[in-house]
């Protein structure tokens, strides 16, 4: 019935129009035992509750229309037209005996229990309400006279846990007092919240709730610990404007673009975010953006999920480093050096540019090992490697070829320029413990008829040995 008050079979489900004061027709006053025709919603509610207790099997439905005309409808004729709030469960309990007097069908259906199994039973005897719960309820009744929107968890006969908002008040009918309890089922709401609690707040991954434009609505503890921040510091701000995102070149534009794609295309987006942690160290996060749509298909939120893969990235980098870097000198190893030289030869041929290499060998390493020990020899190799790395250009490469041998790849340099650079490097040698020097030979790509990496290395190697022999003879 639109614009009026309707009740279900037992008259305990109520739906009002917008009026605060309602005028009852005489027939309705008689049905509800009302003393006055002008009643408030609160008083009308109490009348209906009393009617429920006195006549629980009532089959008449009273409807108050907005024009105050009354209408009495037999349930058997028009039960399909009656609107009720089926999610509300009701119980009536006698205050003195603490025995159940009545329960509506919604209650008995929910807990899969027959009405005759409830009537006359003590409140805590059915296993629905525990003694501890009832003591809390009674304490609140004694303190405030009512219980309002108190959350309570009840279990059915199969031990299924259900959650309700409970309202309870004391009413008096024919000089007897009763507790009238209504329960609104919020089980599904709580289950969703529990799932959210596990999925969002208790997750071991990063969780950030964004609006469709990328503003932060909520963050979990993992994010706060990662950046040593509080939720108050970030909520309401654009995620892609956070300092720990914007300080890494290109990250702000990447995230902004991905959020826009997730929102506009209603599709999950995945990308890798490079950032830094609360210690200022680099961190890598695998990110997914999952759009959340309303019932009309409009994106209203985006869940940002992130997994910290920094340890994995560092392990991968270490593996790559161990495969390409010489552990003693922290220069490229032989295999990596050859691969780089091959690539540089290809580039030089395409661009018709210069390319030169130097082959270097330490002088008198055997003497140093025999005189000062092999640790001193290793020290000499590391020292020379560090000097070379320090004074070559950013685009050049040094690789340890083996023992005390190195090659330097001078990208874009000819033989003459490379020789000048080697003389500059030799002048920087100033080891205080013993004398350190090296011999070298240089070859350039332009000298070779065919671009052959082995011939280029061999030519530089031969010239290095020529210098070494000249030093020995002198």
C-alpha positions as CSV (number, residue, x, y, z in Angstrom):
1,X,0.0,0.0,0.0
2,X,1.6,3.3,-1.1
3,X,1.7,6.2,1.3
4,X,0.3,4.5,4.3
5,X,0.9,2.2,7.2
6,X,0.9,-1.6,6.7
7,X,1.5,-4.6,8.9
8,X,2.1,-8.2,8.3
9,X,-0.1,-11.0,9.8
10,X,0.9,-10.3,13.4
11,X,0.8,-6.5,13.1
12,X,4.4,-6.2,14.2
13,X,5.9,-4.8,10.9
14,X,5.2,-1.2,10.4
15,X,5.6,1.2,7.5
16,X,4.6,4.9,7.9
17,X,3.9,7.7,5.5
18,X,5.7,11.0,6.1
19,X,3.2,12.3,8.7
20,X,4.3,12.5,12.3
21,X,0.8,12.7,13.7
22,X,-1.9,10.3,12.5
23,X,-5.7,10.5,12.9
24,X,-7.2,7.0,13.5
25,X,-10.7,6.2,12.2
26,X,-13.0,4.9,14.9
27,X,-12.9,1.3,13.6
28,X,-9.1,1.3,13.8
29,X,-9.2,2.8,17.3
30,X,-11.4,-0.2,18.4
31,X,-9.1,-2.8,16.7
32,X,-6.0,-1.3,18.4
33,X,-7.7,-0.3,21.7
34,X,-6.6,3.3,21.2
35,X,-7.9,5.8,23.7
36,X,-7.5,8.9,21.5
37,X,-8.0,9.3,17.7
38,X,-5.0,11.6,17.3
39,X,-1.8,9.5,17.8
40,X,1.9,9.9,17.3
41,X,4.0,7.4,15.4
42,X,5.6,6.3,18.7
43,X,2.2,5.7,20.4
44,X,0.8,3.9,17.3
45,X,3.9,1.6,17.4
46,X,3.2,0.8,21.0
47,X,-0.5,0.0,20.2
48,X,0.5,-2.4,17.5
49,X,3.0,-4.1,19.8
50,X,0.4,-4.6,22.4
51,X,-2.0,-6.0,19.7
52,X,0.7,-8.4,18.7
53,X,1.0,-9.8,22.3
54,X,-2.7,-9.9,23.1
55,X,-3.7,-11.3,19.7
56,X,-0.7,-13.0,18.1
57,X,-2.8,-14.9,15.6
58,X,-4.6,-11.8,14.2
59,X,-5.5,-12.0,10.6
60,X,-6.6,-8.5,10.0
61,X,-4.3,-5.8,8.6
62,X,-4.9,-2.2,9.4
63,X,-3.9,0.3,6.7
64,X,-3.9,4.1,7.4
65,X,-3.9,6.0,4.1
66,X,-2.5,9.5,3.7
67,X,-6.0,11.0,3.5
68,X,-6.8,9.3,6.9
69,X,-9.4,7.0,5.4
70,X,-9.3,3.6,6.9
71,X,-9.3,0.3,5.2
72,X,-9.5,-3.2,6.7
73,X,-8.1,-6.0,4.6
74,X,-8.4,-9.8,5.1
75,X,-5.0,-11.4,4.7
76,X,-6.4,-14.4,2.9
77,X,-7.8,-12.1,0.2
78,X,-4.9,-9.7,-0.4
79,X,-1.8,-11.0,1.3
80,X,0.2,-10.5,-1.8
81,X,-0.4,-6.7,-1.6
82,X,0.9,-6.4,1.9
83,X,4.4,-4.8,2.2
84,X,6.5,-5.9,5.2
85,X,10.1,-5.6,6.3
86,X,10.9,-9.3,6.2
87,X,14.5,-8.9,7.5
88,X,13.2,-7.9,11.0
89,X,12.9,-10.7,13.5
90,X,10.8,-10.2,16.6
91,X,10.6,-11.9,20.0
92,X,8.4,-11.3,23.0
93,X,9.8,-12.3,26.5
94,X,8.0,-12.1,29.8
95,X,10.0,-10.0,32.2
96,X,9.2,-12.0,35.4
97,X,9.6,-15.5,34.2
98,X,12.1,-14.7,31.4
99,X,10.2,-17.0,29.2
100,X,9.5,-16.6,25.5
101,X,5.9,-15.7,24.8
102,X,6.0,-15.3,21.0
103,X,8.2,-15.0,17.9
104,X,7.3,-14.0,14.4
105,X,7.6,-16.3,11.4
106,X,10.7,-14.5,10.1
107,X,12.5,-15.5,13.4
108,X,11.4,-19.1,13.4
109,X,12.3,-19.5,9.7
110,X,15.7,-17.9,10.2
111,X,16.6,-20.2,13.1
112,X,14.8,-23.3,11.7
113,X,12.7,-23.7,14.9
114,X,9.0,-24.2,15.5
115,X,7.0,-21.7,17.5
116,X,5.7,-24.3,19.9
117,X,9.3,-25.2,20.7
118,X,9.9,-21.6,21.8
119,X,6.9,-20.7,23.9
120,X,7.4,-21.1,27.6
121,X,11.1,-21.7,27.3
122,X,13.7,-19.7,29.3
123,X,15.6,-17.1,27.4
124,X,19.0,-18.8,27.6
125,X,17.7,-22.4,27.4
126,X,17.6,-22.7,23.6
127,X,21.2,-21.8,23.0
128,X,20.3,-18.8,20.9
129,X,21.2,-16.2,23.6
130,X,24.0,-17.0,26.0
131,X,23.9,-16.1,29.8
132,X,26.7,-13.7,29.3
133,X,24.8,-11.9,26.4
134,X,21.6,-11.7,28.4
135,X,23.4,-10.3,31.5
136,X,24.8,-7.5,29.3
137,X,21.3,-6.8,27.8
138,X,19.7,-6.7,31.3
139,X,22.4,-4.3,32.6
140,X,21.7,-1.9,29.8
141,X,17.9,-2.2,30.3
142,X,18.4,-1.4,34.0
143,X,20.7,1.5,33.2
144,X,19.0,3.1,30.2
145,X,15.5,1.5,30.1
146,X,16.1,0.2,26.6
147,X,18.7,-1.3,24.2
148,X,19.2,0.4,20.9
149,X,21.1,-0.9,17.8
150,X,23.2,-3.2,19.9
151,X,25.1,-5.7,17.8
152,X,24.7,-9.3,18.9
153,X,25.9,-12.6,17.5
154,X,23.6,-15.6,17.7
155,X,24.0,-19.2,16.6
156,X,21.4,-21.5,15.1
157,X,21.0,-25.2,15.8
158,X,23.8,-26.0,13.3
159,X,26.2,-23.5,15.0
160,X,26.0,-21.1,12.1
161,X,27.0,-17.7,13.4
162,X,24.6,-14.8,12.5
163,X,24.9,-11.1,13.3
164,X,22.0,-8.8,14.2
165,X,21.3,-5.3,15.3
166,X,19.1,-5.6,18.4
167,X,16.6,-3.2,19.8
168,X,14.8,-4.1,23.0
169,X,12.3,-2.2,25.2
170,X,10.0,-2.9,28.1
171,X,6.2,-2.6,27.5
172,X,3.3,-3.2,29.8
173,X,0.0,-4.9,28.7
174,X,-2.8,-5.6,31.2
175,X,-0.5,-5.0,34.2
176,X,2.1,-7.4,32.9
177,X,5.5,-6.4,31.6
178,X,7.2,-7.8,28.5
179,X,10.5,-7.4,26.7
180,X,9.9,-6.7,23.1
181,X,13.0,-7.5,21.0
182,X,13.5,-6.8,17.3
183,X,16.5,-8.1,15.4
184,X,17.7,-6.8,12.1
185,X,19.8,-9.4,10.2
186,X,23.2,-7.9,9.3
187,X,25.0,-11.2,8.7
188,X,25.9,-10.5,5.1
189,X,27.1,-7.0,5.9
190,X,29.4,-8.4,8.6
191,X,30.6,-11.2,6.4
192,X,31.5,-8.7,3.7
193,X,33.3,-6.6,6.3
194,X,35.2,-9.6,7.6
195,X,36.2,-10.5,4.1
196,X,37.3,-6.9,3.5
197,X,39.2,-7.0,6.8
198,X,41.1,-10.1,5.7
199,X,41.5,-9.1,2.1
200,X,42.3,-5.4,2.7
201,X,43.4,-4.6,6.3
202,X,45.1,-7.9,7.2
203,X,46.7,-8.6,3.8
204,X,50.4,-8.9,3.7
205,X,50.4,-6.9,0.4
206,X,49.9,-3.2,-0.2
207,X,46.3,-2.2,-0.3
208,X,45.1,1.3,-1.3
209,X,41.5,2.2,-1.9
210,X,41.3,5.0,-4.6
211,X,38.3,6.9,-6.0
212,X,37.9,6.7,-9.8
213,X,40.3,9.7,-10.2
214,X,43.1,8.3,-8.1
215,X,42.4,10.0,-4.7
216,X,43.3,7.9,-1.7
217,X,40.3,6.8,0.4
218,X,42.0,4.2,2.6
219,X,45.4,2.5,3.0
220,X,46.3,-0.7,5.0
221,X,49.0,-1.1,7.6
222,X,51.5,-2.5,5.1
223,X,51.5,0.8,3.2
224,X,51.8,2.8,6.3
225,X,54.8,0.8,7.7
226,X,56.5,0.8,4.3
227,X,56.5,4.6,4.2
228,X,56.3,5.3,8.0
229,X,53.1,7.4,7.5
230,X,49.7,7.6,9.0
231,X,46.4,7.2,7.0
232,X,45.5,10.8,7.9
233,X,48.6,12.1,6.0
234,X,47.5,10.5,2.7
235,X,43.7,10.2,2.6
236,X,42.2,12.6,0.2
237,X,45.4,13.1,-1.8
238,X,46.1,11.8,-5.3
239,X,48.2,8.6,-5.1
240,X,50.3,9.6,-8.1
241,X,51.3,12.9,-6.4
242,X,52.8,11.2,-3.3
243,X,56.5,12.2,-2.9
244,X,57.7,8.7,-2.8
245,X,56.1,8.2,-6.2
246,X,57.0,11.5,-7.9
247,X,60.7,11.5,-7.0
248,X,61.3,8.5,-9.4
249,X,61.4,9.8,-13.0
250,X,58.5,8.8,-15.1
251,X,56.5,7.1,-12.3
252,X,53.9,9.9,-11.8
253,X,52.9,9.9,-15.5
254,X,52.8,6.1,-15.6
255,X,50.5,5.7,-12.5
256,X,48.2,8.6,-13.7
257,X,47.9,6.9,-17.1
258,X,47.2,3.5,-15.6
259,X,44.5,4.8,-13.2
260,X,42.8,6.6,-16.1
261,X,42.8,3.4,-18.2
262,X,41.5,1.3,-15.4
263,X,38.7,3.8,-14.7
264,X,37.7,4.5,-18.3
265,X,38.1,1.0,-19.7
266,X,36.8,-0.8,-16.6
267,X,39.7,-3.2,-16.8
268,X,42.4,-4.5,-14.5
269,X,45.8,-2.9,-15.1
270,X,49.2,-4.3,-14.1
271,X,52.5,-2.6,-14.0
272,X,55.7,-2.4,-12.0
273,X,56.3,0.6,-9.7
274,X,59.8,1.7,-8.7
275,X,59.9,3.7,-5.5
276,X,61.8,3.9,-2.2
277,X,61.0,2.7,1.3
278,X,61.1,4.6,4.6
279,X,64.9,4.2,4.7
280,X,65.3,5.9,1.3
281,X,66.3,2.6,-0.4
282,X,65.0,1.6,-3.8
283,X,62.0,-0.7,-3.8
284,X,60.0,-2.4,-6.5
285,X,56.3,-3.1,-6.3
286,X,54.2,-5.2,-8.7
287,X,50.9,-3.2,-8.9
288,X,47.5,-4.2,-10.0
289,X,44.6,-1.7,-10.3
290,X,41.1,-3.4,-10.0
291,X,38.1,-1.1,-10.8
292,X,34.9,-1.5,-8.7
293,X,31.7,-0.6,-10.4
294,X,28.2,0.2,-9.0
295,X,25.0,-1.5,-10.0
296,X,24.8,0.6,-13.1
297,X,28.3,-0.3,-14.3
298,X,29.9,3.0,-13.4
299,X,33.4,2.8,-11.8
300,X,33.3,4.3,-8.3
301,X,36.5,3.0,-6.8
302,X,39.8,1.3,-7.7
303,X,41.6,-1.1,-5.5
304,X,45.4,-0.8,-5.8
305,X,47.1,-4.0,-4.8
306,X,50.9,-4.1,-4.6
307,X,53.3,-6.8,-3.8
308,X,56.8,-5.9,-2.7
309,X,59.2,-7.8,-5.0
310,X,62.4,-5.9,-4.0
311,X,64.1,-9.0,-2.7
312,X,63.3,-10.9,-5.9
313,X,64.6,-8.0,-8.0
314,X,67.8,-7.7,-6.0
315,X,68.3,-11.5,-6.3
316,X,67.8,-11.3,-10.0
317,X,70.3,-8.4,-10.2
318,X,72.8,-10.3,-8.2
319,X,72.4,-13.3,-10.5
320,X,72.9,-11.1,-13.5
321,X,75.9,-9.4,-11.8
322,X,77.5,-12.7,-10.9
323,X,77.2,-13.8,-14.6
324,X,78.6,-10.6,-16.0
325,X,80.8,-9.0,-13.3
326,X,84.2,-10.0,-12.1
327,X,83.9,-10.4,-8.3
328,X,87.4,-9.4,-7.4
329,X,87.6,-6.1,-9.4
330,X,83.9,-5.3,-9.9
331,X,84.6,-4.9,-13.6
332,X,82.9,-6.8,-16.4
333,X,84.1,-10.4,-16.8
334,X,85.6,-11.8,-20.0
335,X,82.3,-13.1,-21.4
336,X,80.5,-9.8,-20.7
337,X,83.4,-7.8,-22.2
338,X,83.3,-9.8,-25.5
339,X,79.6,-9.4,-25.8
340,X,79.9,-5.6,-25.3
341,X,82.7,-5.4,-27.8
342,X,80.7,-7.3,-30.4
343,X,77.8,-4.9,-29.9
344,X,80.1,-1.9,-30.1
345,X,81.6,-3.2,-33.4
346,X,78.1,-3.5,-34.9
347,X,77.2,0.0,-33.9
348,X,80.4,1.4,-35.2
349,X,79.9,-0.3,-38.6
350,X,76.3,1.0,-38.9
351,X,77.2,4.5,-37.8
352,X,80.6,4.5,-39.6
353,X,82.1,5.6,-36.3
354,X,85.4,5.1,-34.4
355,X,86.1,2.3,-32.0
356,X,89.3,1.3,-30.3
357,X,90.4,-1.1,-27.6
358,X,93.3,-1.3,-25.3
359,X,94.8,-4.6,-24.0
360,X,96.5,-4.1,-20.6
361,X,98.7,-6.4,-18.6
362,X,100.3,-5.6,-15.2
363,X,104.1,-5.5,-15.1
364,X,106.1,-7.6,-12.6
365,X,103.0,-9.3,-11.0
366,X,105.1,-12.5,-10.4
367,X,107.7,-10.5,-8.6
368,X,105.0,-8.8,-6.4
369,X,103.5,-12.2,-5.6
370,X,106.9,-13.8,-4.8
371,X,108.1,-10.9,-2.7
372,X,105.0,-9.6,-0.9
373,X,102.6,-12.6,-1.3
374,X,99.6,-13.3,-3.4
375,X,97.3,-11.0,-1.3
376,X,99.6,-8.2,-2.3
377,X,99.3,-9.3,-5.9
378,X,95.5,-9.3,-5.7
379,X,95.7,-5.8,-4.1
380,X,97.7,-4.6,-7.1
381,X,95.1,-6.0,-9.6
382,X,92.3,-4.3,-7.7
383,X,94.2,-1.0,-7.5
384,X,94.8,-0.9,-11.3
385,X,91.2,-1.8,-12.0
386,X,89.9,1.0,-9.7
387,X,92.2,3.6,-11.4
388,X,91.0,2.5,-14.9
389,X,87.3,2.6,-13.8
390,X,87.8,6.0,-12.3
391,X,89.4,7.7,-15.3
392,X,87.7,6.2,-18.3
393,X,84.7,8.0,-19.7
394,X,81.1,7.0,-18.8
395,X,80.5,5.4,-22.1
396,X,83.6,3.2,-22.0
397,X,83.9,-0.3,-20.7
398,X,86.6,-2.1,-18.7
399,X,86.7,-6.0,-18.5
400,X,89.0,-8.3,-16.7
401,X,90.2,-10.8,-19.3
402,X,92.0,-13.1,-16.8
403,X,94.7,-12.9,-14.1
404,X,96.2,-9.5,-14.5
405,X,94.9,-8.7,-18.0
406,X,92.2,-6.2,-18.9
407,X,90.7,-4.7,-22.0
408,X,89.2,-1.2,-22.3
409,X,86.6,-0.6,-25.0
410,X,86.8,3.1,-26.1
411,X,83.5,3.7,-27.7
412,X,83.6,6.4,-30.5
413,X,87.4,6.9,-30.0
414,X,90.2,6.3,-32.5
415,X,93.6,4.9,-31.8
416,X,95.3,8.2,-31.2
417,X,92.7,9.5,-28.7
418,X,92.8,6.1,-26.9
419,X,96.6,6.3,-26.5
420,X,96.3,9.7,-24.9
421,X,93.7,8.4,-22.4
422,X,96.0,5.5,-21.5
423,X,98.9,7.8,-20.8
424,X,96.6,9.9,-18.6
425,X,95.5,6.7,-16.7
426,X,99.1,5.5,-16.2
427,X,100.0,8.9,-14.7
428,X,97.4,8.4,-12.0
429,X,99.1,5.3,-10.7
430,X,100.6,6.1,-7.3
431,X,100.6,3.0,-5.2
432,X,102.6,3.7,-2.0
433,X,103.4,0.1,-0.8
434,X,105.3,-1.0,-4.0
435,X,105.8,0.1,-7.6
436,X,102.9,-0.7,-9.9
437,X,102.8,-0.3,-13.6
438,X,101.2,-1.9,-16.7
439,X,101.9,-2.4,-20.4
440,X,99.3,-1.8,-23.0
441,X,98.5,-2.2,-26.7
442,X,95.8,-0.4,-28.7
443,X,94.0,-1.4,-31.9
444,X,91.2,0.3,-33.7
445,X,88.4,-1.0,-35.9
446,X,89.6,1.1,-38.9
447,X,92.9,-0.9,-39.1
448,X,91.1,-4.2,-39.9
449,X,90.0,-5.1,-43.4
450,X,87.3,-7.3,-42.0
451,X,85.5,-6.5,-38.7
452,X,86.8,-9.4,-36.7
453,X,86.7,-9.3,-32.9
454,X,89.4,-11.9,-32.4
455,X,91.8,-10.1,-34.8
456,X,91.1,-6.8,-33.0
457,X,91.9,-8.3,-29.6
458,X,94.9,-10.2,-30.9
459,X,96.4,-7.0,-32.5
460,X,96.0,-5.1,-29.3
461,X,97.5,-8.0,-27.4
462,X,100.6,-8.3,-29.6
463,X,101.2,-4.5,-29.2
464,X,101.0,-4.9,-25.5
465,X,103.6,-7.7,-25.5
466,X,105.8,-5.6,-27.7
467,X,105.7,-2.8,-25.1
468,X,106.4,-5.3,-22.3
469,X,109.5,-6.7,-24.2
470,X,110.8,-3.2,-24.8
471,X,110.6,-2.5,-21.1
472,X,112.4,-5.7,-20.3
473,X,115.2,-5.1,-22.8
474,X,115.7,-1.5,-21.5
